[in-house]
């Protein structure tokens, strides 16, 4: 199997059959890449283990940092149909990445990355790779080595980010434990939103499966909200206010 870099060449012209608001919408290569800086990572298939646990989630996590470093959009591409890609995005809670179906493999074939995965019952699929595209021209590719199985060594988000900016720092991930109807929780969330600090909210209480015992186990307290930033426990709304210097 010969995997050749296309650095310095334009992306292949293809039409992608996507679904938007339950309607078919065709998208061209030009509509995705012209006049923009785009990071693409392509993988063998939706729902497959490495793709679901590592490849896609890390790009989703680092998307804000990519944007800070001049990337307009991150695209995940796979030889799957639009229904599969949309369902996969919903299951993983993807917020920062556009998933593009290359159902017929036309774009992937044009990239020279269409490979035979018949031994796994997959048929023709994409080899795993990533690339940086500027105004429709491929400026950098990271292609996984030609090894048996599904190697995942160089097409990851961290490798691409280090290429774009070796000094780029990971975002500080924020988690807020809340409970429905809690005014202090609402205040904590408002404080974070004022600073444009993206956070993940974990609902607790009856029906959520997360009790006060779990909150105490991770924070040492049983009240909500409990805010964690970059792996550090900040505390409740008053603690967050002090932390932010309000």
N, C-alpha and C positions, 0 to 999 in steps of 0.2 A: 504494500500500500504506500503510495507516494503522496505525501502531504507537503505542499509547496506554499510558502508565504506569498501573499499578494501585496506586500507593502509597496506603496508608490503607485498602485493601480486604483482605478475607480471601482466602487462596489458594483456587483452585477445588477442589471436591470431586471426587476421581477415585480409581479403583482401579488400582493398579500390579501387573502380573503379573510377579513376580520369581522367581528360582530360588535356593534355599538348600539346600545339601547334596544337590544333584541332585533336589530336590523343588520343585513349584510352591508358592509362598506369596504370597497376595494381601496387599498393603499399601495402606492408605487414606491419604488426605491427612492426616487427624487423627493417625494413628500416626507420621507423619514430622514434623509441625509443632506439634502441640498441646503447650503447656507447655515449649517449647524455643526456643532461638535458633539459627537455621539459615541458612547461606549457600547459595544455589542458583546454579549457573551452567548455562545451557542452550545447546546448540550444535547445528549442523545434522546432524552424524552422526559416529558412531564411525569411527575409522581415517582420517578426512579430515585433510589436512596440518596446518592451523592448530590443529585440536583436539588432534592427537597430539603436535605438536612444542612448542606453547606454552601453549594454554589450560589443558588438564588438568594437565600436569606442574608448572606454576607453582603452581596451587592445592594440589597434593599436597605440594610443597616447603614452602609457607607454612602448611600446616594446623596444625602445633604453635603457631605464632605466633597464628593465629586463635583457637585454644583458650585461649591465655593471655589473650586479649582478649574472653573471654566467649561465644565461639561454640561451641555444643555439637557441631555436625556440619556438614560440607560435603557437598553433594549435587551430583553431575553428572547432568543430565537430558537425554535425547535421544529423539527419535522413532525408536527402534530396538527390536528385540525383546531379551528377556532373554539369549538365547544369545550374541548379538553383543556386548552390553554386558559380559557376563562374560568373554568371550574377549579383548576389548579391554583390560579391567582387568588380566588376567593378562599379556598381552603387554607392557604398559607398566610392570608391577610396581607397580601402585597400592596403597598401604598406608594412606593417611589419608583417603580419600574414598569415599563410597558412590555407586555408579553405579546410577541408577534408570532402567529402561526405560519410556518412555511409548509403547508399541508402537502403540496406536490413535490417539495424538495427542490424547486427551481432555483431559488437563491443559493441554497446550500451547494447545489451542483455547480453553479457558476463560481462559487468560492473554491471549488475543488475539494470540498470537505464532506461530500456525500459518500458514506461508507456502507458496506453490507453487514447488517447485524442479524442476518437470517438465522444464525446459530442460536440466537436468543428469542427467535420468533418476532423480531422487531421489523424485519425487512430493511429497507433503505433508511438510514438515519444520519444525523450530523455527527461528525467527529467533534470532540469538545475543544473549543478554542475561544479566545477573546480578541477584540480588536478595537483600536481607536480610529474613528473616522472623522475627518475634518472636511467639510464642504464636499462630501461625496467621495473623497479620496482616502484610502486606507494608509494611515501613517505608521501604525504599529500593530503587529499581531503576536499573540502568545498562543502557540499551538502545542497541545499536549503531545508527549513523545509517543512514537509508534511502538506501543507495547500491548501485550495481550490484556484483555479486560477493559477497564474504563479508567485509565490514568487521570489523576487530578493533581497536577503539580505546579502548573504555571498560569492557568487561565483564571485563577481566583481573583477576587476583588482587591485584595491587599497588594498583589503583584502589580496589577494595573494602576492602582493609586500611587504606589511608590514610583512607577515609571513617570506618571504625570507630574508628581511633586514628591520627591524623596522626604521632604520635611513635613508633609501633611500629617496631622494628628487625628487619631480616632475621635469620633464624637463621644461626649459623655452621655451614656444612656440613662434615661430617667424613668423610674417606675413609681406610680402613686397608688397606694392601697386606699380605696374609698368605700363608702357605703351609701346606698340610695337615700336621698333626703338629708344628707349631712351638710350643714351650712359651712363648716370649717373645711370640708373637702372641696366645696365649690370655691371657697376663697383661695385655697392652695392651687387649684387648677387655673384660676384667673391670674394669679401671680406668675405662674409659669407661662401662660399664654401672652401676658404683657411683654415678657422678655423674648417671645418667639422661641421658647424652649420646648421642643417636641418631647412628649412623654407618652408612656404606655400606662393605661389605667387598668387596675385589677379590682373588679367589684367583689366585695365581701358581703357576708350576711346570709340570711335564709335563701335557699335556692341556688346559691352560687357554688356551694361545695367548699368554700373557704371561710373558716370560722375565726373567732377571736384568738383561738389557740394557735392557729397558723401565723397570725399577725404577731403574737407574742413571741413565737419561736424564731422569727426572722428579725424582729425589731426590739424585743424586750418590753414592748408595750402592747396593750390590748385596744387602744383607742385608734380612731382614724381621723384624719388621714395620716399615713406614714409615707414619707417621701425618701426615695433613694436616688442618689445622683452619682454616676460613675463608680458604683459599687460601695459608696459610703452612705450610711444612714444619716439623713438630715433631721428627721423628726416630723412634727406636726406643722400646721399652718403658721403658727407663731415662730417656730424654729426656721421654717423656710423663709419667712419674711426677714429675719435677722441675717440668714445666710446670704440672701440677695441684697442686703444692705438697704432695705427700705426703712 
